[in-house]
């Protein structure tokens, strides 16, 4: 083993990463148009220069609309139907888009957000599936222009196409057709990009774009039987649950009749519910609808089955090691979704794992016998300074950019609970090493045979056989040590450092300052990365990313 003052073995990498938007470009179609304005709709603030005035306005009725829509759908290419999205990693992001009119489906959306999606996350975590729900109730500012409103909705669907090929689409229907924008107020880039159908409400255009055109097998339509609701709700609320416009009434009824002609019965569910008074608990008086148990169960079961069919390889492997790995990666994806770039800290971590140590801060060991070994890298900081999110993003970056350059082993104690985490990490590392050696047909140069995982020397022998560097990242080892009584020198990785550390082994550990784990680390030679609190600019970026998740702008940005 070499001392850090001597020459280090380096593993330099260079990679070019292209990041680009890849929305599916849709060819324009010839269409005729007539504008329909719903009572009470807000006036568009689009400038005259953005409006395409080349449309004629022939009379439009319901039959004419649906004839044109079916012709439009029949003319669509099916080349994207088998596309499962751009994601290549074993762990997948599943975006679920919820489409409905807003004023009449508050209760159902609450059930989806508070019951269905959390249950779905629990169900999918072990399969390496990250669930992101796209509920745009709060994503469209009330002062938005027509263009901004439409783009907010349809571009969110585009993101679903990017990630999943076919969106996981929940369509809710009752007795409201929704807002129908005037066609002569729509910019040309919208009418051509999304091949706008004259007479379609924004909600129906979401149905068309997200489900109808591609005969989407991941679309599920839940139709509320509304007779009981409309009969019992106070008159003052009936306009929120039923359209007054005659054309809109015809359209929503026709839509319900057309769905079974376009989709199989397992993708459509009619459900009952009942009016249960008014509720002001949210600060605004709303109609309360109960009896949504069947709605909840059918929505959850459809999504589970659709995801399992769409990504079968995530569910076919029953190996406990792979399942644990998928669960941990899903935890990291969720943990890092609001990550704020920290280029200096990332640079230090990359320098450490590539052997470029000349600029790193070296802390000598307080125990002399631990001085002449490969140094650890220690990330320290206060609770909440971002140690876990930094290391989580670093792990994901390694897996994405250098999947075959390192033998990567990581464990985040917040991501999976084990009563004896030290034993679990040691056992899992041995199992991963054994699997790697078997898959790559690597045998012992001494015996000419495969190593036996039960041998006492397996750990050190296996590491010495690795053709690539071993990178170990452990975060939150001190979690739960409230009374600071743990003996970390007897736990993984410290107790096994003599076997773990070689010239091509790199170990990164996070810890809070001034605790028992921190004192144990000081017994060993290590490089120090002290995290500082986020700058004001980084805090603003974090907040902006949070609001962007809900299609909102940062209200605190000046």
C-alpha positions as CSV (number, residue, x, y, z in Angstrom):
1,X,0.0,0.0,0.0
2,X,1.2,3.5,-0.8
3,X,1.2,6.6,1.3
4,X,-0.6,9.6,-0.1
5,X,2.7,11.5,-0.3
6,X,3.8,8.9,-2.9
7,X,2.6,8.5,-6.4
8,X,-1.0,7.3,-6.6
9,X,-2.6,5.1,-9.2
10,X,-5.0,7.2,-11.2
11,X,-8.0,6.3,-13.3
12,X,-8.7,9.3,-15.4
13,X,-11.9,9.5,-17.4
14,X,-13.3,11.9,-19.9
15,X,-16.9,11.8,-21.0
16,X,-19.1,14.1,-23.1
17,X,-22.6,14.3,-21.8
18,X,-25.4,15.7,-24.1
19,X,-28.5,17.0,-22.5
20,X,-31.3,17.9,-24.8
21,X,-35.1,18.0,-24.9
22,X,-36.6,15.3,-27.0
23,X,-40.2,16.1,-27.3
24,X,-41.9,14.2,-30.0
25,X,-42.5,16.5,-33.0
26,X,-45.9,16.1,-34.4
27,X,-46.6,17.0,-38.0
28,X,-49.4,19.6,-38.6
29,X,-52.7,18.5,-40.1
30,X,-55.3,20.4,-42.1
31,X,-58.1,21.5,-39.9
32,X,-61.1,23.8,-40.0
33,X,-62.1,25.8,-36.9
34,X,-64.7,27.8,-35.1
35,X,-64.0,29.5,-31.8
36,X,-66.2,28.6,-28.8
37,X,-66.0,30.8,-25.7
38,X,-67.2,29.4,-22.4
39,X,-69.1,31.8,-20.2
40,X,-66.8,33.4,-17.6
41,X,-63.6,32.4,-19.3
42,X,-60.7,34.8,-18.9
43,X,-59.8,37.0,-21.9
44,X,-56.6,36.0,-23.6
45,X,-53.6,38.4,-23.5
46,X,-51.9,37.0,-26.5
47,X,-50.5,39.7,-28.8
48,X,-51.9,40.0,-32.3
49,X,-48.6,39.1,-33.8
50,X,-48.7,35.6,-32.4
51,X,-52.2,34.7,-33.6
52,X,-52.8,32.7,-36.8
53,X,-55.9,34.2,-38.5
54,X,-56.0,31.8,-41.5
55,X,-58.9,29.7,-40.2
56,X,-62.4,29.6,-41.6
57,X,-65.4,29.2,-39.3
58,X,-67.9,26.7,-40.7
59,X,-70.7,25.6,-38.5
60,X,-69.6,22.9,-36.0
61,X,-71.8,20.3,-34.4
62,X,-71.1,17.3,-32.2
63,X,-71.3,14.7,-35.0
64,X,-69.0,16.7,-37.2
65,X,-66.5,17.1,-34.4
66,X,-66.3,13.4,-33.7
67,X,-66.1,12.4,-37.3
68,X,-63.2,14.7,-37.8
69,X,-61.5,13.4,-34.6
70,X,-61.8,9.8,-35.6
71,X,-60.4,10.6,-39.0
72,X,-57.6,12.5,-37.3
73,X,-56.8,9.5,-35.1
74,X,-56.9,7.1,-38.0
75,X,-54.3,9.1,-39.8
76,X,-51.8,9.0,-37.0
77,X,-48.7,6.9,-37.3
78,X,-48.2,4.1,-34.7
79,X,-44.4,4.2,-34.8
80,X,-44.1,5.3,-31.1
81,X,-46.6,2.8,-29.7
82,X,-43.8,0.4,-28.6
83,X,-41.5,3.1,-27.4
84,X,-40.9,2.7,-23.6
85,X,-39.1,6.0,-23.2
86,X,-35.5,7.2,-23.1
87,X,-34.6,5.7,-19.7
88,X,-31.8,3.1,-20.0
89,X,-31.0,2.6,-16.3
90,X,-32.6,-0.4,-14.5
91,X,-34.4,2.1,-12.1
92,X,-37.2,3.9,-13.8
93,X,-39.2,7.1,-13.3
94,X,-42.9,6.7,-13.9
95,X,-44.8,9.9,-14.5
96,X,-48.5,9.7,-13.9
97,X,-50.6,12.5,-15.5
98,X,-54.0,13.3,-14.1
99,X,-56.4,15.0,-16.5
100,X,-59.8,16.3,-15.6
101,X,-61.8,19.5,-15.3
102,X,-60.8,21.1,-11.9
103,X,-63.9,22.4,-10.2
104,X,-65.7,19.1,-10.0
105,X,-62.9,16.6,-9.3
106,X,-61.3,18.1,-6.2
107,X,-62.3,15.1,-4.1
108,X,-61.1,12.4,-6.5
109,X,-57.7,14.2,-7.0
110,X,-57.3,14.3,-3.2
111,X,-57.8,10.6,-3.1
112,X,-55.2,10.1,-5.8
113,X,-52.6,12.3,-4.2
114,X,-53.1,11.3,-0.6
115,X,-54.0,7.6,-0.9
116,X,-53.4,6.1,-4.4
117,X,-50.0,7.5,-5.2
118,X,-48.4,7.0,-1.7
119,X,-49.6,3.4,-1.8
120,X,-48.1,3.1,-5.3
121,X,-44.8,4.4,-4.2
122,X,-44.6,1.9,-1.4
123,X,-45.5,-0.9,-3.9
124,X,-43.0,0.1,-6.5
125,X,-40.0,1.1,-4.4
126,X,-38.6,-2.4,-4.2
127,X,-38.9,-2.8,-8.0
128,X,-36.8,0.3,-8.5
129,X,-39.7,2.4,-9.8
130,X,-39.9,6.1,-8.8
131,X,-43.4,7.5,-9.0
132,X,-43.9,11.2,-9.9
133,X,-47.5,12.4,-10.1
134,X,-48.4,15.3,-12.4
135,X,-51.3,17.1,-10.8
136,X,-51.6,20.6,-12.4
137,X,-54.3,22.0,-10.1
138,X,-51.7,24.3,-8.6
139,X,-49.4,24.5,-11.6
140,X,-51.2,27.1,-13.7
141,X,-51.1,30.6,-12.3
142,X,-54.4,32.4,-12.5
143,X,-52.9,35.3,-14.4
144,X,-51.5,33.0,-17.1
145,X,-52.2,33.7,-20.8
146,X,-54.1,31.1,-23.0
147,X,-50.7,30.1,-24.4
148,X,-49.1,29.6,-21.0
149,X,-52.0,27.6,-19.7
150,X,-52.1,25.2,-22.7
151,X,-48.3,24.8,-22.8
152,X,-48.1,24.1,-19.0
153,X,-50.6,21.2,-19.5
154,X,-49.4,19.7,-22.7
155,X,-45.6,20.1,-22.1
156,X,-46.1,18.1,-18.9
157,X,-47.5,15.3,-21.0
158,X,-44.5,15.7,-23.3
159,X,-42.2,14.9,-20.3
160,X,-44.3,11.8,-19.7
161,X,-43.7,10.7,-23.4
162,X,-40.0,11.3,-23.0
163,X,-39.6,9.2,-19.8
164,X,-42.1,6.5,-20.5
165,X,-42.8,6.3,-24.2
166,X,-46.5,6.1,-23.4
167,X,-47.8,8.3,-20.5
168,X,-49.4,6.7,-17.5
169,X,-52.6,8.7,-17.9
170,X,-55.6,9.0,-15.6
171,X,-58.6,10.6,-17.2
172,X,-61.5,11.7,-15.0
173,X,-65.0,12.4,-16.5
174,X,-68.3,13.5,-15.3
175,X,-70.6,16.3,-16.6
176,X,-68.1,19.1,-17.4
177,X,-66.4,19.4,-20.8
178,X,-64.1,22.2,-19.7
179,X,-62.7,25.4,-21.2
180,X,-62.7,25.5,-25.0
181,X,-60.1,28.1,-26.1
182,X,-60.8,30.2,-29.2
183,X,-58.9,28.8,-32.1
184,X,-58.1,32.2,-33.5
185,X,-56.4,33.0,-30.2
186,X,-54.1,30.0,-30.3
187,X,-50.5,30.7,-31.6
188,X,-49.5,28.8,-34.6
189,X,-46.7,27.0,-32.7
190,X,-49.4,25.4,-30.5
191,X,-51.9,24.5,-33.3
192,X,-49.2,22.9,-35.4
193,X,-47.1,21.3,-32.6
194,X,-50.1,19.7,-31.0
195,X,-52.3,19.5,-34.1
196,X,-55.1,21.2,-32.3
197,X,-58.7,20.0,-33.0
198,X,-61.2,22.8,-33.2
199,X,-64.0,22.5,-30.6
200,X,-61.8,20.5,-28.2
201,X,-61.6,21.6,-24.6
202,X,-58.1,21.7,-23.0
203,X,-59.1,18.6,-21.0
204,X,-60.1,16.7,-24.2
205,X,-56.9,17.8,-25.9
206,X,-55.0,16.2,-23.0
207,X,-57.0,13.0,-23.7
208,X,-56.2,13.2,-27.4
209,X,-52.5,14.0,-27.0
210,X,-51.9,11.6,-24.0
211,X,-54.1,8.7,-25.0
212,X,-56.2,8.7,-28.1
213,X,-53.6,9.3,-30.8
214,X,-51.3,6.5,-29.6
215,X,-54.0,4.1,-28.4
216,X,-52.3,4.3,-25.1
217,X,-52.4,1.0,-23.1
218,X,-51.4,2.9,-20.0
219,X,-54.5,5.2,-20.0
220,X,-57.3,4.6,-17.5
221,X,-60.6,6.5,-17.6
222,X,-62.7,6.8,-14.5
223,X,-66.3,8.0,-15.2
224,X,-68.3,9.3,-12.3
225,X,-72.0,8.4,-12.2
226,X,-73.2,11.8,-11.2
227,X,-77.0,11.5,-10.9
228,X,-76.9,11.3,-7.1
229,X,-74.4,14.2,-6.9
230,X,-76.3,16.6,-9.1
231,X,-79.6,15.8,-7.3
232,X,-78.3,16.6,-3.9
233,X,-75.7,19.3,-4.0
234,X,-76.9,22.9,-3.3
235,X,-77.9,24.8,-6.4
236,X,-75.1,27.4,-6.0
237,X,-72.6,24.6,-6.7
238,X,-74.3,22.9,-9.6
239,X,-72.5,25.0,-12.2
240,X,-69.2,23.7,-10.9
241,X,-70.3,20.1,-11.6
242,X,-72.3,20.6,-14.8
243,X,-71.9,22.6,-18.0
244,X,-74.6,25.0,-19.0
245,X,-73.4,25.4,-22.6
246,X,-75.5,23.1,-24.9
247,X,-72.5,22.2,-27.1
248,X,-70.4,21.3,-24.1
249,X,-73.1,19.1,-22.7
250,X,-73.3,17.3,-26.0
251,X,-69.6,16.9,-26.2
252,X,-69.1,15.4,-22.7
253,X,-72.0,12.9,-23.3
254,X,-70.5,11.9,-26.7
255,X,-67.1,11.5,-25.1
256,X,-68.5,9.0,-22.7
257,X,-70.1,7.1,-25.6
258,X,-66.9,7.2,-27.7
259,X,-64.5,5.9,-25.1
260,X,-65.6,2.2,-25.3
261,X,-65.1,2.4,-29.1
262,X,-61.5,3.4,-28.6
263,X,-60.4,1.5,-25.6
264,X,-61.0,-2.0,-24.1
265,X,-63.3,-2.3,-21.1
266,X,-60.4,-2.9,-18.7
267,X,-59.3,0.7,-19.3
268,X,-62.6,2.2,-18.4
269,X,-64.4,2.2,-15.0
270,X,-67.7,3.7,-14.0
271,X,-68.0,4.4,-10.3
272,X,-70.6,5.6,-7.8
273,X,-70.2,8.1,-5.0
274,X,-72.4,10.4,-3.0
275,X,-72.7,14.0,-1.7
276,X,-71.8,14.4,1.9
277,X,-72.3,18.0,2.7
278,X,-69.9,21.0,2.5
279,X,-66.4,21.1,3.9
280,X,-64.4,24.2,4.8
281,X,-61.4,22.5,6.4
282,X,-59.1,23.7,3.6
283,X,-60.1,27.4,4.1
284,X,-62.4,27.3,1.2
285,X,-65.9,25.8,1.2
286,X,-66.1,22.9,-1.1
287,X,-68.6,20.1,-1.9
288,X,-67.6,16.9,-0.1
289,X,-67.9,13.7,-2.0
290,X,-67.6,10.3,-0.3
291,X,-67.9,6.7,-1.2
292,X,-64.7,6.7,-3.3
293,X,-63.3,3.4,-2.1
294,X,-63.9,1.6,-5.4
295,X,-62.5,4.6,-7.3
296,X,-59.3,4.3,-5.2
297,X,-58.9,0.6,-5.5
298,X,-59.5,0.5,-9.3
299,X,-57.1,3.4,-9.9
300,X,-54.4,1.8,-7.8
301,X,-54.8,-1.7,-9.2
302,X,-54.8,-0.5,-12.8
303,X,-51.6,1.5,-12.3
304,X,-49.8,-1.3,-10.6
305,X,-50.7,-3.8,-13.4
306,X,-49.9,-1.2,-16.1
307,X,-46.4,-0.5,-14.7
308,X,-45.7,-4.2,-14.2
309,X,-46.6,-4.9,-17.9
310,X,-44.6,-1.9,-19.1
311,X,-41.4,-2.6,-17.2
312,X,-41.6,-6.4,-16.6
313,X,-37.8,-6.8,-16.0
314,X,-38.1,-4.7,-12.9
315,X,-40.4,-7.3,-11.4
316,X,-39.2,-10.6,-12.8
317,X,-35.9,-10.8,-10.8
318,X,-36.6,-12.1,-7.4
319,X,-33.0,-11.9,-6.2
320,X,-33.0,-10.2,-2.8
321,X,-29.7,-8.5,-3.6
322,X,-31.1,-6.9,-6.7
323,X,-34.3,-5.9,-5.0
324,X,-32.3,-4.2,-2.2
325,X,-30.3,-2.4,-4.8
326,X,-33.3,-1.2,-6.7
327,X,-34.9,0.1,-3.4
328,X,-31.8,2.0,-2.5
329,X,-31.5,3.6,-6.0
330,X,-35.2,4.6,-5.8
331,X,-34.5,6.2,-2.5
332,X,-31.6,8.2,-4.0
333,X,-33.8,9.3,-7.0
334,X,-36.4,10.7,-4.5
335,X,-33.7,12.1,-2.2
336,X,-31.9,14.1,-5.0
337,X,-34.8,15.4,-7.0
338,X,-34.2,19.0,-5.7
339,X,-30.4,18.8,-5.8
340,X,-28.6,22.1,-6.2
341,X,-25.4,21.9,-8.1
342,X,-22.3,22.0,-5.9
343,X,-19.5,21.9,-8.5
344,X,-16.6,22.5,-6.1
345,X,-17.6,19.6,-3.8
346,X,-18.3,17.4,-6.8
347,X,-14.8,18.2,-8.2
348,X,-13.2,17.2,-4.9
349,X,-15.0,13.9,-4.8
350,X,-14.1,13.1,-8.4
351,X,-10.4,14.0,-7.7
352,X,-10.4,11.6,-4.8
353,X,-11.8,8.6,-6.7
354,X,-9.5,9.2,-9.7
355,X,-6.3,9.5,-7.7
356,X,-5.7,13.2,-8.2
357,X,-5.1,14.0,-4.5
358,X,-2.5,16.8,-4.6
359,X,-5.0,19.6,-3.9
360,X,-7.0,17.7,-1.2
361,X,-7.0,18.5,2.5
362,X,-5.1,15.7,4.2
363,X,-5.7,15.0,7.9
364,X,-3.1,12.8,9.6
365,X,-4.2,9.9,11.8
366,X,-4.2,10.2,15.5
367,X,-3.3,6.5,15.6
368,X,0.1,6.0,14.1
369,X,-0.6,2.5,12.9
370,X,-3.2,3.9,10.5
371,X,-0.9,6.5,8.9
372,X,0.7,4.5,6.0
373,X,-2.5,3.4,4.3
374,X,-4.7,4.7,1.5
375,X,-6.7,7.7,3.0
376,X,-10.4,7.7,3.4
377,X,-12.5,10.7,2.2
378,X,-14.8,12.2,4.9
379,X,-17.7,14.5,4.1
380,X,-18.6,16.4,7.3
381,X,-21.1,19.1,8.1
382,X,-24.0,20.0,10.3
383,X,-27.3,18.1,10.1
384,X,-29.2,19.5,7.1
385,X,-26.1,20.9,5.3
386,X,-26.7,18.4,2.4
387,X,-24.3,15.5,3.0
388,X,-26.8,12.8,2.0
389,X,-28.1,14.6,-1.1
390,X,-24.6,15.4,-2.3
391,X,-23.4,11.8,-1.9
392,X,-26.7,10.5,-3.4
393,X,-26.2,12.7,-6.5
394,X,-22.6,11.6,-6.7
395,X,-23.6,7.9,-6.7
396,X,-26.2,8.5,-9.4
397,X,-23.6,10.4,-11.5
398,X,-21.1,7.5,-11.2
399,X,-23.8,5.0,-12.2
400,X,-24.8,7.1,-15.2
401,X,-21.4,8.3,-16.5
402,X,-19.0,5.5,-15.4
403,X,-21.1,2.4,-15.0
404,X,-18.2,0.0,-15.8
405,X,-15.3,2.1,-14.5
406,X,-15.8,1.3,-10.8
407,X,-17.0,-1.5,-8.7
408,X,-19.4,0.7,-6.8
409,X,-20.8,-0.3,-3.4
410,X,-22.9,2.2,-1.4
411,X,-25.3,2.2,1.5
412,X,-27.5,5.1,2.8
413,X,-28.9,4.2,6.2
414,X,-31.9,6.4,5.6
415,X,-32.8,4.4,2.6
416,X,-33.1,1.0,4.2
417,X,-33.3,0.0,7.9
418,X,-31.4,-3.0,9.1
419,X,-31.0,-3.9,12.8
420,X,-27.4,-4.7,12.3
421,X,-26.3,-2.4,9.5
422,X,-22.6,-3.3,9.8
423,X,-23.2,-7.0,9.3
424,X,-25.6,-6.2,6.4
425,X,-23.1,-4.0,4.6
426,X,-20.3,-6.6,4.9
427,X,-22.5,-9.5,3.8
428,X,-23.9,-7.5,0.9
429,X,-20.5,-6.4,-0.3
430,X,-19.2,-10.0,-0.3
431,X,-22.3,-11.1,-2.2
432,X,-21.8,-8.4,-4.8
433,X,-18.1,-9.2,-5.2
434,X,-18.9,-12.9,-5.6
435,X,-21.5,-12.1,-8.2
436,X,-19.2,-9.8,-10.1
437,X,-16.4,-12.4,-10.2
438,X,-18.7,-15.1,-11.4
439,X,-20.3,-13.0,-14.2
440,X,-16.9,-11.9,-15.4
441,X,-15.4,-15.4,-15.1
442,X,-12.6,-14.1,-12.8
443,X,-10.6,-16.9,-11.0
444,X,-7.8,-17.0,-8.6
445,X,-4.3,-16.8,-10.1
446,X,-3.1,-19.0,-7.3
447,X,-5.5,-21.9,-7.5
448,X,-7.0,-21.4,-11.0
449,X,-10.5,-21.7,-9.4
450,X,-13.2,-19.4,-8.3
451,X,-13.0,-17.9,-4.9
452,X,-15.2,-19.3,-2.2
453,X,-17.3,-16.7,-0.4
454,X,-17.1,-18.7,2.8
455,X,-13.3,-18.5,3.0
456,X,-11.9,-16.1,5.6
457,X,-9.7,-14.4,3.0
458,X,-12.5,-14.0,0.5
459,X,-12.9,-10.2,1.0
460,X,-9.2,-9.3,0.5
461,X,-8.7,-11.8,-2.3
462,X,-11.8,-10.7,-4.2
463,X,-10.8,-7.0,-4.0
464,X,-7.3,-7.8,-5.2
465,X,-8.8,-9.6,-8.3
466,X,-10.9,-6.6,-9.3
467,X,-9.7,-5.1,-12.6
468,X,-11.4,-1.8,-11.7
469,X,-11.2,0.4,-8.6
470,X,-13.4,-0.4,-5.6
471,X,-15.5,2.6,-4.5
472,X,-17.4,2.4,-1.2
473,X,-19.8,5.1,-0.1
474,X,-21.5,5.0,3.3
475,X,-23.9,7.7,4.4
476,X,-25.6,8.2,7.7
477,X,-23.6,5.5,9.6
478,X,-24.2,7.5,12.8
479,X,-28.0,7.6,12.4
480,X,-29.8,6.6,15.5
481,X,-26.7,6.8,17.8
482,X,-28.4,9.3,20.1
483,X,-26.3,8.6,23.1
484,X,-23.0,8.3,21.2
485,X,-22.3,4.9,22.6
486,X,-21.6,2.9,19.5
487,X,-18.1,1.5,19.0
488,X,-17.6,2.3,15.3
489,X,-14.0,0.9,15.2
490,X,-15.7,-2.5,15.6
491,X,-18.2,-1.9,12.7
492,X,-18.0,-1.8,8.9
493,X,-16.0,-0.3,7.3
494,X,-13.4,0.5,10.0
495,X,-13.0,-3.0,11.5
496,X,-12.3,-4.4,8.0
497,X,-10.0,-1.6,6.6
498,X,-7.0,-3.8,6.5
499,X,-8.8,-6.1,4.0
500,X,-10.6,-3.3,2.2
501,X,-7.9,-0.8,1.6
502,X,-5.6,-1.2,-1.5
503,X,-4.1,1.2,-3.9
504,X,-7.3,1.1,-5.9
505,X,-9.8,1.2,-3.1
506,X,-11.6,4.5,-2.3
507,X,-13.9,4.9,0.7
508,X,-16.2,7.9,1.2
509,X,-18.0,8.3,4.6
510,X,-20.3,11.1,5.7
511,X,-20.7,12.2,9.3
512,X,-21.7,15.1,11.5
513,X,-19.0,17.0,13.2
514,X,-18.1,16.4,16.9
515,X,-19.7,13.1,17.5
516,X,-18.5,9.6,18.2
517,X,-18.2,8.6,14.6
518,X,-16.2,11.8,13.9
519,X,-13.7,10.8,16.6
520,X,-13.3,7.3,15.2
521,X,-12.6,8.8,11.8
522,X,-9.8,10.9,13.3
523,X,-8.0,7.7,14.2
524,X,-7.4,7.2,10.5
525,X,-5.6,9.2,7.8
526,X,-8.2,10.9,5.7
527,X,-9.1,13.7,3.3
528,X,-11.6,16.2,4.6
529,X,-14.5,17.8,2.7
530,X,-16.2,20.2,5.0
531,X,-19.6,21.2,3.7
532,X,-20.6,24.8,4.1
533,X,-24.2,26.0,4.4
534,X,-25.8,26.7,1.1
535,X,-25.3,30.2,-0.3
536,X,-28.3,32.5,-0.8
537,X,-28.2,31.8,-4.5
538,X,-28.1,28.0,-4.0
539,X,-31.1,28.4,-1.6
540,X,-33.0,30.3,-4.2
541,X,-32.2,27.5,-6.8
542,X,-33.4,24.9,-4.4
543,X,-36.7,26.7,-3.9
544,X,-37.1,27.3,-7.6
545,X,-36.6,23.5,-8.3
546,X,-39.2,22.8,-5.6
547,X,-41.8,25.1,-7.2
548,X,-40.9,23.9,-10.7
549,X,-41.9,20.4,-9.6
550,X,-45.4,21.8,-9.4
551,X,-45.0,24.0,-12.5
552,X,-44.8,27.2,-10.3
553,X,-42.3,30.0,-10.4
554,X,-40.4,31.0,-7.3
555,X,-42.5,33.7,-5.6
556,X,-39.4,34.8,-3.6
557,X,-37.3,35.5,-6.6
558,X,-36.9,39.3,-7.2
